[in-house]
Amino acid sequence: MREYLIKRIIVSLFILWVIATLNFVIFQVISPISPEETFAPLSLEVSPEVRENLRELYGLNDDLHIRYLKYIRNMFTFDFGISFRSRRPIASEMAVRLPATVLLLGSAMVATIIVGTPLGILAASRRGSKLDIATIGSGLLTWGVPVFYIQLVGMLLFCFYFNRWFGFEFFPSRGLYSIPPPQNPLAFMGDVAWHMALPVLTLVVGGFGSWALYTRNVLLDALTQDYIVTARAKGLSERTVLYRHAFRSTLPPIVTIIALSIPGIITGAMITEFIFTLPGIGQWYLTGLNSGDYPVLQSVLFTYAILTIVCNLIADLLYGVLDPRIRVGMRR
């Protein structure tokens, strides 16, 4: 197990270095953008002195290999450099915006798993029933409808029409908290939860179907295996067969999907944060994309790569815990 872990860490570090290098090549070699270009949307003239100071600040006057070495050092030390747009350290801006994104996507992911997985288990255990048909129908419907459409419909119903009919919004239509925010900590937490309710609810509606269908399909496949027939022949209850044998064998692929969903917390909230005006990583990334702030883009993509690699490594290790057959394979 130790040798396997060491090999996976070495391979992961190599992959991360390759991703960081491609990140550098794409933004600074193939599509170079100067920091003074961020003044263009503001229609501001940049004097030669300011232009030279900006290039010196961002190290653009250095040779390419020096810029690459500084970039690698910044990425792997989580310094990330300075934003073109705000002229502030990227790491501090990310630290301010990350909680909103984690709260939004983390809550939505946990709620989606809690709703979708049990629903898929029930549908698989009652194949052909009305519950199974309803699960398949609702899952395909919500899976096929774009999430932003569900969010716009939810905003139209609970914000616009509710305000028109009753004189107030059932859910806030924008922002992370009220302006001015409540001073009491408990009141502030309640206000944030109220603002996050509609974004999280729409994400759950748009995502529970895929979880339910995936869980149902892998569980139906497991229920046809020989060891399930043997377990039933032993006289075990259907509940024991379903949860302790069939569902347990499906945990590795489900853990993989969960692990691969975690990095999406960083970039997956772009459209949601834009629609509901939430100050998170997704909206920050879109702003950087529109303004050519490639240090921000590099930092977000590198953070996404780190999370993806780490989550894959954790999923591989959990396989050995969930499936004894994989532990045997690791020892070999």
C-alpha positions, 0 to 999 in steps of 0.5 A: 500500500505504501509503495502504491501510494508513493508511486501515485504521488510521484505520478500526480506531481508529474501530471501537475507539473505538465498541467502547470507548464501547459497553463504557462504556454497557453497564456504567456506564449501562445496568447500573450496579454499585457497588463496595460490591455486591461485598461482598454475597456475603461478607455484610459490612455496608458503612458509609456512610464506606466506601461513600463512599470506594469511590465516590470511589476509582472516580470514581463521584461524577463527572459521567457525561461526566467518567467517560467521559473518564477511562474512555477515557483508561484504556482507550487507555493500558492503565491499566484502573483498579482491580478492584472485587473485589481492589482491585488494578490490573487491568493488573497482575492481567492481566499475571500471568494472561495467561501461563497463558492464552497458554500454554494456548490458544497451544499448543492452537491451534498443535497443532490447526493442525499436526494438522488442516491436513495431515490436511485436505490428505491427505484432499483429495488422496485424495478418496473413500479410507478416509483421506478418509472417516475424516477426515470422520467423525472431524472431524464427531464431534469438531466436534459433541461439546462440548469440555467433555464431551471434557475431562470424559471425559479427566479421568475416564479419565486422572485418576480411573480411572487413579488408581483402577487404578494408584494415581496420576494419569496427568495432574494434574487441576487447577492450573498446577503442583504445590504446592509447585512445584519449585525447579529451573527445568527441573523447574518447566517440566516440571511446568507442561508435565505440568499443561498436557498434558491441557487442551491434548490435549483442546482439540486433540481437540475442534478438529482436526476443524474445521481438517481439514474446512475445509482439505479443503473449500477445497482441493477447491474449488481443485482444480476450478479451471481453473488446476489443469487447466492446471498438470496439462496442463503435466505438473507432478507432482501434488505440485507441483500440490497444494502450489504451486498449489492449497494456495497459493491457499487460504492467504488464507482459512486465514490469516483463520481463524488470525488470527480464532482468535488473539483467542480466546486471551484469552476462549476458555479460560473453560470449560477454565480452570474445569474444570482450575482454571487461573489464567488470563484465562478464569477471571478473567473468569468470576469478575468476571462472577459478582461484578459486577466490571465494570472487569475485564469492560470490560478483558478485552472491550476487550483482546479487541477490540484483538486482533481488530482488529489480527489482522484488519489483519495478515490483510489485509496478509498477503493482499497477500503471499500473493495477487498479485491482492490487491496489484493491487487495493490499488494500484488 
